[in-house]
């Protein structure tokens, strides 16, 4: 559970929002991909505008969020260790 206490030692704990955002974008990409092929596919004559373009942009966004979150948490951990005198 989220705490309303903003203690200094809690400020440097790993953040999870980039990974949760990446998961949400990945769910969107999966739904968009399936919707483009199954629901609005070429069987019934309809097309989904920018189907694969939007899908790949969502996949790349997911990758960027995961990598950026990992780098950010790595830097926070280094800062936390330095402040605690562990390095």
Residue pairs with C-beta under 8 A, 6 or more apart in sequence:
3 10
12 76
12 77
12 79
12 80
12 83
13 76
13 80
14 73
14 76
14 77
15 69
15 72
15 73
15 76
16 69
17 69
18 65
18 66
18 68
18 69
18 72
19 65
19 66
19 69
21 65
22 61
22 62
22 65
22 66
22 69
25 58
25 61
25 62
25 65
26 58
26 59
26 62
28 58
29 55
29 58
29 59
29 62
32 48
32 51
32 54
32 55
32 58
33 51
33 55
35 48
36 48
36 51
36 52
36 55
37 51
40 46
40 47
40 48
78 87
81 87
